Amino acid sequence: MRYLPKSPAERREMLASIGAQSIDDLFASIPKQFRLKAPLRLPGPLSEYEIIEYFRARAAENSCGYTSFLGAGVYNHLRSVVTDALIQRGEFLTSYTPYQAEISQGTLQAIFEFQTLMCELTGMEVANASMWDGSTATTEAVLMAERLTGRRRVVVARSLHPEYRQVLDTYTRNLGLHIQEIGFTATGQMDAARLEAAIDSETAAVVVQSPNFLGVIEQVPHLADLAHAKGALVVTAVTEGVSLGAVRPPAGADIVAMEAQSFGLAPSYGGPYAGVIATRDKFVRQMPGRLAGETLDTEGRRGYVLTLATREQHIRREKATSNICTNQALCALAVAIHLCLLGKEGLKELADQNLAKARFALRTRKSSRRAARVFRPIFQRIRRRTATFGEVGECRTPAGKNYRAAAPRQLLSGTDQAGAVLHHRDDTAHRNRTHDHCAPANSVEAGLVTGLTSSVRKEIYSSCCLVVL
């Protein structure tokens, strides 16, 4: 679509038609001290060549060659080139929200397949495909529970991802919902005794993450029994979808909020990702976003339509349930392609590889007097005691590795497939880079990666291997 600017004469005509003397009159309601008094200090105008050089220079300022142990819901997993090749086809890349089913069958079918895969992963009966990411999906799940129960209190595990808790606080702060956090025990799991005492007749939902932010698997069925005994719903957040290839789906949960970034989506400096809400069929009327469904046309042929659309563009505003949602069809398509390429056995093997590398790293670190395991059981993340780093947040070591500080003298270690590929700047390591990330679990744990010298293997295993595929 071309941009056609208005001429001065046309602007005067438009102002006259609404009774304004100048464009400044349009901003009269804004106090003068808050108005822009001078043009913004923006560079340019720049030529195409200058713009390209500008962004090359900005990209060169990024740190390169670091092994990331940050984890926490964003993982640089290896992605097949097939995924990018397919989602870049024009009919997918430029498609808009599929309001008109007669011209959107490809997009609608892709969304339908994505929803089906999400149901199979989570064990739920229905899933949507229009959440921004895992954090906003979790908040939407809480608001959904509030509508279903008519209650105004929410009990949240402190082991839920801190950024998810921040998003939840931002959205509920002015809605009259009361959020209460429950700590975790020495095992890293949510304190069930305190949870039971905290749930009352006004509790809408209990929010728990499993595996949680500490990498510990929660006892979701037991927590669900405590919540259901007092009429509350259970919202289970899943920040690493790969874990569902190794652990059971969150049985007992009423709503599952998941981040699907691990399946074919690059970190991309924070997005876009693909959030998921999956739930039971009886709750579908309060589910946010949209659902694609399968139907038959007048000639009996299979087709796809938007079965449920709960945004205010489609229905009366007072009946709308969606706030934090958008058309995530392209990201959902990437996830669907990635999962279809993996298959059931491939996903299981991928999860087993994650777990095997975490165990290998744990055995390696046990030999160090400066590190000790804090919690169990784990999936992909290890919390270690250390003699340095005192602030919670991200930190970088002189050795070229990024960690997440969890507490004074404690670090969270978590990495991904691509992060465990060699970061050693030795020519031999570069030549054998592919051998490392394709090594099976048993050979990595035994230290027998094909084609690598012993010195390079030592560099790998003493620094970064938590996850390899």
C-alpha positions in Angstrom: 0.0 0.0 0.0 1.5 3.3 -1.0 1.6 6.3 1.3 -0.2 9.3 -0.3 0.4 12.5 1.8 -2.2 15.2 2.0 -1.5 18.5 0.3 -1.6 21.8 2.4 -4.9 22.7 0.8 -6.4 19.3 1.6 -5.3 19.7 5.3 -6.9 23.1 5.5 -10.1 21.7 4.1 -10.1 18.8 6.6 -9.5 21.2 9.6 -12.2 23.5 8.4 -14.7 20.7 8.2 -14.2 19.8 11.9 -14.0 23.5 13.1 -10.3 23.5 13.9 -7.9 26.4 13.0 -4.7 24.3 13.0 -3.3 20.9 13.7 -2.2 22.2 17.1 -5.9 22.5 18.0 -6.2 18.7 17.7 -3.8 18.4 20.7 -5.5 21.1 22.9 -6.5 18.4 25.5 -2.9 17.6 26.1 -1.2 19.9 28.7 1.4 22.1 27.1 4.3 20.8 29.2 3.8 17.3 27.7 3.7 18.4 24.1 6.6 18.0 21.7 8.2 21.4 21.3 10.9 20.5 18.8 11.4 17.9 16.2 12.7 14.5 17.4 16.4 14.1 17.1 16.4 11.3 14.5 19.2 10.6 12.1 18.7 10.9 8.4 17.2 10.9 5.9 19.5 8.1 4.9 20.0 6.3 1.6 19.4 2.5 1.4 23.1 1.9 1.5 23.5 4.1 4.6 20.7 2.3 6.4 22.2 -1.1 5.7 25.6 0.1 7.0 23.9 1.6 10.1 22.3 -1.7 11.1 25.5 -3.7 10.3 27.3 -1.4 12.8 24.6 -1.9 15.4 24.7 -5.7 14.9 28.5 -5.6 15.3 28.0 -4.2 18.8 26.4 -7.4 20.0 28.5 -9.9 22.0 29.4 -12.9 20.0 30.8 -16.3 21.0 29.0 -16.6 24.3 27.5 -19.8 25.6 24.1 -19.0 27.1 23.0 -20.7 30.3 20.1 -18.3 30.8 17.3 -20.6 29.6 14.1 -19.6 31.5 11.6 -20.1 28.7 13.7 -18.9 25.7 15.9 -21.4 24.0 18.1 -21.3 21.0 17.2 -24.8 19.8 18.3 -26.0 16.4 15.7 -25.4 13.7 15.4 -27.2 10.4 15.7 -25.1 7.3 12.5 -26.7 6.1 10.5 -24.7 8.6 11.8 -21.4 7.3 11.5 -22.4 3.7 7.8 -23.2 4.1 6.7 -20.3 6.3 8.3 -17.9 3.9 6.0 -18.9 1.1 3.9 -15.9 0.1 0.5 -17.5 0.9 1.6 -17.9 4.5 4.0 -15.1 5.1 1.6 -12.3 4.0 -1.7 -13.8 5.0 -3.9 -11.9 7.4 -6.4 -13.1 10.0 -8.6 -15.7 8.2 -11.9 -14.0 8.5 -13.1 -15.2 5.1 -13.0 -19.0 5.1 -13.6 -19.3 1.4 -10.1 -17.7 0.7 -8.3 -18.8 3.8 -8.4 -22.6 3.8 -4.6 -23.1 4.0 -4.2 -20.8 7.0 -7.2 -22.2 8.7 -6.0 -25.8 8.2 -2.5 -24.8 9.6 -4.2 -23.3 12.7 -6.3 -26.4 13.1 -3.3 -28.7 12.9 -1.5 -26.5 15.4 -4.4 -26.7 17.9 -4.5 -30.5 17.4 -0.8 -30.8 18.2 -1.2 -28.6 21.3 -4.0 -30.8 22.6 -1.9 -33.9 22.1 1.0 -32.4 23.9 -0.9 -31.0 26.9 -3.5 -33.7 27.3 -6.3 -31.1 27.1 -9.5 -31.3 25.0 -9.2 -27.9 23.2 -6.5 -25.4 22.4 -6.4 -21.9 20.8 -3.8 -20.3 18.5 -3.7 -16.6 19.1 -1.7 -15.8 22.3 1.4 -13.6 22.2 3.6 -15.8 24.3 3.7 -17.9 27.5 3.6 -15.0 29.9 0.5 -13.3 28.4 -1.1 -16.7 27.9 -0.7 -17.4 31.6 -2.3 -14.0 32.5 -5.2 -14.7 30.1 -5.6 -18.1 31.7 -5.9 -16.4 35.1 -8.5 -14.0 33.8 -10.3 -16.9 32.2 -10.4 -18.7 35.6 -11.8 -15.5 37.2 -14.6 -15.4 34.7 -15.4 -19.1 35.2 -15.5 -19.0 39.0 -16.6 -15.4 39.7 -14.0 -15.2 42.4 -11.3 -12.5 42.9 -8.3 -14.2 44.5 -5.4 -15.9 42.8 -2.7 -18.0 44.5 0.6 -18.1 42.6 3.6 -20.2 43.1 6.8 -18.2 43.7 8.6 -20.7 41.5 6.6 -19.4 38.5 8.8 -17.6 36.0 9.4 -14.1 37.6 8.6 -12.3 34.3 5.3 -14.2 34.1 4.5 -13.0 37.6 5.4 -9.4 36.5 3.0 -9.6 33.5 0.3 -11.0 35.7 0.8 -8.2 38.3 0.6 -5.6 35.6 -2.7 -6.8 34.1 -4.4 -7.5 37.4 -3.3 -4.5 39.4 -6.2 -2.4 38.4 -8.8 -5.1 38.0 -9.5 -5.7 41.6 -7.9 -9.2 41.7 -5.8 -10.1 44.8 -2.6 -12.0 44.1 -1.0 -14.1 46.8 2.4 -15.8 46.3 3.3 -19.1 48.0 7.0 -20.0 48.4 8.7 -23.3 47.8 10.2 -25.9 50.1 13.7 -27.2 50.3 12.9 -29.6 47.4 12.2 -26.6 45.1 8.5 -27.6 44.9 5.5 -25.4 45.8 4.8 -25.5 49.6 1.6 -27.7 49.6 0.8 -27.0 53.3 0.9 -23.3 52.8 -1.1 -23.6 49.6 -3.8 -25.5 51.4 -4.1 -22.9 54.1 -4.1 -20.1 51.5 -7.0 -21.4 49.4 -10.4 -20.2 50.5 -13.9 -19.8 49.0 -12.8 -16.6 47.1 -9.9 -18.3 45.3 -10.4 -18.4 41.6 -7.2 -20.2 40.6 -3.9 -21.7 41.7 -1.1 -21.0 39.3 1.9 -23.3 39.2 4.7 -24.0 36.6 6.1 -27.4 35.9 8.9 -27.9 35.4 9.2 -24.7 37.4 11.6 -21.8 37.1 14.1 -23.8 39.2 13.9 -26.8 36.8 12.0 -28.8 39.4 8.9 -31.0 38.5 5.9 -30.0 40.5 3.4 -32.5 42.0 0.5 -31.0 39.9 -2.1 -33.8 40.7 -1.7 -33.3 44.4 -1.8 -29.5 44.1 -4.9 -29.8 41.9 -6.7 -32.0 44.5 -6.1 -29.2 47.1 -7.5 -26.5 44.8 -10.5 -28.5 43.5 -11.5 -29.4 47.1 -12.3 -25.7 47.6 -13.7 -25.0 44.1 -10.6 -23.3 42.7 -9.2 -24.0 39.2 -5.6 -24.9 38.4 -3.6 -23.1 35.8 -0.4 -24.8 34.9 2.3 -22.9 33.0 4.8 -24.7 30.7 7.7 -22.5 29.7 9.7 -25.3 27.9 7.4 -27.4 25.7 10.2 -29.9 25.0 9.7 -31.1 28.6 6.4 -32.6 27.6 8.4 -35.2 25.6 9.7 -36.6 28.9 7.2 -35.8 31.6 3.5 -36.5 31.8 1.1 -33.7 30.7 -0.1 -31.7 33.7 -2.8 -34.1 34.9 -5.3 -32.3 37.1 -4.9 -28.9 35.5 -8.0 -27.1 34.3 -6.1 -24.7 32.0 -2.6 -25.1 30.5 -0.7 -21.9 29.4 2.3 -22.8 27.4 5.2 -21.1 25.5 5.8 -22.9 22.2 9.0 -21.0 21.3 11.1 -24.2 21.6 9.4 -25.6 18.6 10.9 -24.0 15.5 11.0 -20.4 16.6 14.3 -18.5 17.1 14.9 -16.3 20.2 14.9 -13.2 17.9 15.7 -10.8 20.7 12.5 -11.6 22.5 9.9 -12.5 19.9 7.6 -13.0 18.2 6.7 -16.2 20.0 3.6 -18.4 20.1 1.6 -18.7 23.3 -1.0 -21.4 23.9 -4.0 -21.9 26.1 -5.4 -25.4 26.3 -8.3 -26.4 28.4 -11.3 -28.6 28.9 -14.2 -28.5 26.4 -16.7 -27.3 29.1 -14.6 -24.1 29.6 -14.4 -23.2 25.9 -16.9 -20.4 26.0 -14.6 -18.4 28.2 -11.4 -19.2 26.3 -9.8 -16.1 24.8 -8.6 -15.8 21.2 -10.0 -17.8 18.4 -10.5 -21.4 17.5 -10.3 -23.0 14.0 -12.7 -25.9 13.5 -13.3 -28.6 10.9 -16.6 -28.8 9.0 -18.2 -29.9 5.7 -19.3 -27.7 2.9 -22.6 -28.1 0.9 -21.0 -30.7 -1.3 -19.7 -32.8 1.7 -16.1 -31.8 1.3 -13.9 -31.1 4.4 -13.2 -27.5 5.1 -12.1 -25.2 7.9 -13.7 -22.2 9.6 -13.3 -19.9 12.6 -15.5 -21.9 15.0 -15.1 -19.5 17.9 -14.0 -15.9 17.9 -14.2 -14.1 21.2 -12.6 -10.7 20.3 -14.7 -7.6 20.5 -14.3 -7.2 16.7 -16.6 -10.2 16.3 -19.1 -10.0 19.2 -20.5 -7.6 21.6 -17.8 -5.8 23.6 -19.3 -6.8 27.0 -19.1 -10.5 25.9 -15.6 -10.4 24.6 -13.0 -12.4 26.5 -9.8 -11.5 24.6 -7.3 -8.8 25.5 -3.8 -10.0 25.0 -4.1 -11.8 21.7 -3.3 -11.4 18.0 -3.1 -13.5 14.9 -0.1 -15.7 15.5 -0.8 -17.9 12.5 2.7 -17.7 11.1 4.4 -18.6 14.4 1.8 -21.4 14.9 2.6 -22.7 11.5 6.3 -22.8 12.2 5.6 -24.7 15.4 3.3 -27.2 13.6 5.9 -27.8 10.9 8.7 -28.3 13.5 6.7 -30.8 15.5 5.6 -32.7 12.4 9.3 -33.0 11.3 10.2 -34.3 14.8 7.3 -36.7 15.2 6.4 -38.4 18.4 9.6 -40.4 18.7 11.7 -37.4 17.7 10.2 -35.2 20.4 10.7 -38.0 23.0 14.3 -38.4 21.9 14.8 -34.6 22.0 13.5 -34.5 25.6 15.7 -37.4 26.6 18.7 -35.6 25.1 17.9 -32.6 27.3 17.6 -34.7 30.4 20.8 -36.6 29.6 22.9 -33.5 29.1 21.5 -32.0 32.3 22.5 -35.1 34.2 25.9 -35.1 32.5 26.5 -31.5 33.5 25.5 -32.3 37.0 28.0 -35.2 37.2 30.7 -33.0 35.8 30.0 -30.1 38.2 29.9 -32.5 41.2 33.6 -32.9 40.9 34.0 -29.1 41.5 34.2 -27.9 45.1 32.6 -24.6 44.1 29.3 -26.0 42.9 26.7 -28.2 44.4 23.2 -29.3 43.4 20.4 -27.6 45.2 17.1 -29.1 44.1 15.7 -32.4 42.6 14.2 -33.7 40.4 15.4 -31.5 37.5 14.7 -31.1 33.8 17.2 -29.1 31.8 18.0 -26.6 34.5 20.4 -26.9 37.5 20.6 -24.6 40.4 24.1 -24.4 41.7 25.7 -23.0 44.8 28.7 -20.8 44.0 31.1 -18.5 45.7 30.4 -15.5 43.5 27.5 -13.4 42.1 25.1 -11.9 44.6 22.3 -10.2 42.6 19.2 -11.8 41.0 19.3 -11.4 37.2 21.6 -12.1 34.3 25.4 -12.1 34.7 28.3 -12.7 32.4 31.5 -14.5 33.4 35.0 -13.8 32.1 35.0 -17.2 30.5 32.4 -16.1 28.0 29.3 -17.7 29.5 25.9 -16.1 30.4 24.3 -17.3 33.6 21.2 -16.3 35.6 21.7 -15.4 39.2 18.9 -16.9 41.3 19.9 -15.8 44.8 23.0 -14.8 46.7 25.8 -17.3 45.9 23.4 -19.3 43.6 23.3 -19.6 39.8 20.7 -21.2 37.5 22.3 -23.1 34.7 20.2 -23.9 31.6 21.0 -24.1 27.9 19.7 -25.4 24.7 20.6 -27.4 21.6 22.3 -24.6 19.7 23.9 -23.2 22.8 25.8 -26.4 23.4 27.3 -26.4 19.9 31.0 -25.7 20.2 32.0 -22.2 21.1 35.7 -23.0 21.2 37.6 -20.7 18.8 39.9 -23.4 17.7 40.1 -24.4 14.0 39.7 -28.1 14.9 36.5 -27.2 16.9 35.1 -25.3 14.0 35.8 -28.2 11.6 34.0 -30.6 13.9 31.1 -28.4 15.0 28.5 -30.7 13.4 29.8 -33.8 15.2 29.1 -32.2 18.6 25.4 -31.3 18.1 24.5 -34.6 16.5 26.2 -36.8 19.1 23.8 -39.3 20.8 23.3 -39.1 24.6 25.4 -42.1 25.4 28.4 -41.0 23.5 28.3 -37.5 24.9 28.0 -38.8 28.4 31.0 -41.1 27.8 33.0 -38.3 26.4 33.4 -40.1 23.0 32.3 -37.4 20.5 33.4 -38.5 17.1 36.1 -36.4 15.4 37.1 -34.2 18.3 40.4 -34.0 20.0 40.7 -34.7 23.7 41.6 -31.1 24.4 38.5 -29.8 22.6 36.3 -32.4 24.3 37.6 -31.1 27.6 36.8 -27.5 26.7 33.2 -28.5 25.8 32.4 -30.6 28.8 34.1 -28.3 31.3 32.1 -25.3 30.1 28.8 -25.6 28.5 27.1 -29.0 27.8 23.7 -29.2 29.3 21.7 -29.8 26.1 22.9 -31.3 22.9 21.1 -32.7 19.9 
